[in-house]
Every structure is written in C-alpha cells, then in structure tokens.
Amino acid sequence: MQGLAQLCVTIEECWDHDAEARLSAGCVEERVSLIRRSVNGTTSDCLVSLVTSVTNVDLPPKESSI
C-alpha cells in the first residue's frame, strides 16, 4: 500500500491552495512513474494506464477565479 499512499500525497499536492506550490503535470508524471517502478504487479500498470488516459484528454480552459 506504499504506492497508494504516495499517490494520495501526490494528489493532495495537486490541490494546494497556493498555486505556486501545486505540482506541474510533468512532476505528477514523474512521480507516477516512480510509484510504478517501486510497486510490482498489475496494480501499477493499471494506475499508469489510468493516469495516462486522464492526462491525455483535452480539457476545457480553466476559468479564472478572479
């Protein structure tokens, strides 16, 4: 479950209140790759497939909160 804990921390850091502290997409990709390498089995392959499929989707532009 170490990989799941690392993934949870990564997700939380993506939602930091301070915009400058939020993780970039590249950083998230690196972390997921590290998690995949540290966790053996099919679960890590499913995780990477899921994250890859979500990150490759064209999302609408983010609305400004100002």
Buried (B, 14 or more C-beta within 10 A) or exposed (E): EEBEEBBEEBEEBEEEEEEEEEBEEEEBBEBBEEBBEEBEEEEBEEBBEEBEEEEEEEEEEEEEEE
